[in-house]
Amino acid sequence: MKRVLLPLALAAFALLGAARADAADVITELCPAYASPLVAVDGAVGATAATTFSYDLEALTPSIVSGTVAVQTDKGWYLVPFGRVLMGPHADTFTYTGVTFTRTDMYSDPQYVRFDVPVTVQRAYVMSAITDDTTFPWPSTTAPVSCEYAGAPLLFHSASPVPPVASNAIATAKPTKAFDKLPCATPFADPSIAKESHNDYVFPIASPRYLSTGLVVEIDERGIAKNVWTYSPSAVPDFDRSSLEEARGTHYNPAISRCLAVPSLYLWHVSVSRPY
């Protein structure tokens, strides 16, 4: 696992305090890559099943990664290989609740996979990965690291439903029995809030009536917040700081992978509105 700082480049000078407020927070990169949800790129419009899908790989730091994505479908589980995929920096500009800022995210070009029959995808995650970057503490260029303990995907970036062209490589999804007969009723689950810590935020006179901020929360296998980072700031740094404190004091239900509680990264939006 690798610990990384996650900076924001904000478009408004008044927001720089929000970036500094949690500048010391670091997030543990639990896996060299995360897979975005698969998006169907063939089939009739509105159809629930398809044979060809696109997805992106994303990470907290730039790297070149090879590995395997596990995909759960209505036809069973499949394994999808990917080889030496570059996840490079993309400076994207966002407008979030009236605040414009630029954030540099690390993600790949669209990756494509084809199934032998039409399927409806239920979940997908990187099962194992290996990186060309020898600065990672995981085994590099020798054996892939297990990403069973990476929890839910980051979901910073969504795949585009653009069909592949001739130059795109299309991976073949292969059925697997590796997930059969898991010893629990709910072998996989995303993290969630168990008991929220509430801060009674006092609105400054000049602040907008509605405030919202987006947070990344690193949750351990006990459901405790280890680190928190602001990835979509509001226009009021004090509200961002209050939200960070609220997230740190909240208790979570940990992610479940193969029936085990595991560490994960959780995206949380905190919103408040000024009383009339």
N, C-alpha and C positions, 0 to 999 in steps of 0.2 A: 504494500500500500504506500501511496505517495501523498504527502501533504503539500498543498499548493495555496498560494495567495490568489484571490480572485478580484482584480481591480475593475473599476468602472471608469469610463471616460465620459463625463457628464457634459451635456451641451450648455447648461446654464451655470454660471459661476456661483449663484446662490446655493446650488445643490452640492457644492464641493464638501461642505461639512458632513453631508450624509455619507459620502465615501470614506471620510476620515474617521467617522464614528466607530466603524468596525474594521478599521484597517489592520488591526492586529489579529483578527480572526483568520484561521486557516481551516480549510476543509480537507478531509482525508479522501484522496482519490482511491476508491475501493476496487477499481478495475481499470485496465488500460483503455477500455472502450465501453460505451453504452449504445444500445440500439433504440432508435426511435420506433414508434408503432409502424407496422407495415401498412402501406396504402395500396389498394388495388389499382392497377393500371390497365386492366382489360375487363371484358364482360359488359353486359348492358348497364346503362345508367341506372343507379338505384339498386342494382343487384347486390345481394349479401355475400355472394361467393365469387371467387375468381381464381385463375391459375397463375397469374403473374402479378408480382407486387414490387414496390420500391420501398426503400428505407434508407436512413442515414445512420452513420456511426458518429458519435460525438464523445467528447472527453473534456477534461478540465485543462489539459495541457496538450500542445501539439506533439504528434508522434505518428509513426508508421506502424500499423498493427495488423496481425493476422490472427485468425481464430475461428470460432464457431458460434453461430446464433441458434439457440433452441427456440422453436416455434410451436406453440400449442394451437391446434385447430380442431374443428368439429370432426375431423377424420383421424385424429390422433396427433402425436408429437412428431416433429421433423427436425433434422439438423441441417443447417445451412452454412457452408464454409465461406470464408472470405480471406483474401490473401494480400498482404502488404498494401493496405488501404491507408492513404494519407488523410489525417485529420488536421487540417490547417486552420489558421486564423481567418475569421470573417468578421469584419467590423460592420455590424448592423445597427441601424438607427431605429429607435422605437419611440412611440408616443404612448405613454401609459398614464391614464387619468389626468391628462393635460400636461404631463411632464415629458419633454423630449430629451433623450439621452442616447449615447452610443455605447454599446457593449461589444467587446470582442469575444465571440464564441468559437470554439474549435469543433468543426464538423466536416464530414467528408462530402464528396460528390455523391449523387444518388447511386445506391447499390440495388441490384435487381436479383430476384429469385423467382424460379418457376416450379410449380408443384405438378405432380403427375395427374391430379384430378382437381376440379374446382373445390376450394376450401374457404371456410370462414375463419379468419385468424382471431384467436382469443387473447393471446399474449405472446410476447417475444422478448428474449433477453440474451445478452452475451453469456454463453456458458463457460467459455475458456478463451484466453487470448495470450498472445506473445508479442512483445514490442521490439522494434529495432533499436530503441533508445536505451542505451546501457546505463543511463542515469537513474532508471527506475530500479527499485530494490527487488522487483520480481525477476525470476529467471528470464534472461534475454537470449534469444536465438538458440536456446537449448531445449526447453520444455515449456509448454504453455502454463500459465497460472490459472487456477480455478476461479471463476467469477461467480460461483454459486452463492457467494456471500456478499454480493454487491447490491442486493435489494432492488428497488425500483429504478427505472431509467431516469435520467435527468430531465428529459423533455424540454430542453432549452430551444430546440429547433425541430420543426415538423417536416417530414418528407413531403416532396411534391408529387402529385399524381400524374407525372409526365411519363408517357410510355417510353420504353428504351428505343434507341436508334441502333443502326448497324454496328456502330463502334462500341456500344456498351456490352460488357460481358454480363451474361446472365447465369447465376449459380443455379444448380439443381438441388432442390430440397429432397433429402433422403429420409424415409420413415425410420423411426427408432423406437425400441422397446425400453429405453433407459429409464423412462418415467412411469412404467407400469408398476402397479401394486405398491404404491407408496403408502406407508403405514399410518395415514391419518386422513380425516375427511376433507381438510382444507390444506393441501400441500403447498400452495402458493398464495400469498396475500401481500398487497402493497401496505406500506406504513400508513397510519392514520392517527388522528388526535384522540387520546383517551380521556384526558382531563385538562381543559384549557386554563391557563393562568391569565386572568383579566387585569389589565391596567386601566384605571379610570383616567383616560387621556383628557387633558384640559386644552381646548382649542384656543390658540392665540387669536386676538381680535382680527388680525389681518389675514388669517389663513383661509384657504378655500373651505367651502362648506363640506366637501366630500374629500376624504383622503384615503389612499390605498397604496400599499407597498408590497413587493414580492420578496420572499425570503427563501434561502436554501438552508435547511436544517439537517445537520449530520446527526443521525439517531443511532445509538448503539443497540445491541441485542436485548437490553433490558428496557428499552423505550425511553431512555434518557437522552436529552439533547447535549451533545458534546461540543459542537461549534455551530454558529449561525452566521450567515452572510447575506447582505442586502444585494439582490440582483436586479430589482426594479424599484428605484427610489421614488418617494413621493416628493412634493415640492417643499416639505417641511422637515428639516433634519431632526428636530426634536421628536417628531412622530416616528421617524425611522428608528431612532434610538429606543423609544418606548416599545416599538414592535419587537425589536431584538430582545429586549428584556422579557417581554411576554413570551416569545418563542423559547427562550432559554428556561423559563419557569414552567412551561407546559410539559405534561407527561404524554407519551405517545404509545400507541400499539406498534411494536416493531414489525418490520417486514418478515414474511415467512417464505422460506425457500426449501423445498423438499422436506417439509414438516419441521424445519428448525428455524428458530428466531435468529435473524441475521442483522448486521449493521446495514444502513441504507442512507440515501440522500432523499430528502422530502422537500417538495416545493409547496410553499404556503403563502397565500395571499391574505393580508390583514387589511380590513377596510372598516372605516368609521365615518359617520356623518354627523354634522353639527346639529344639535337639537334646535327646533324652531324656537 
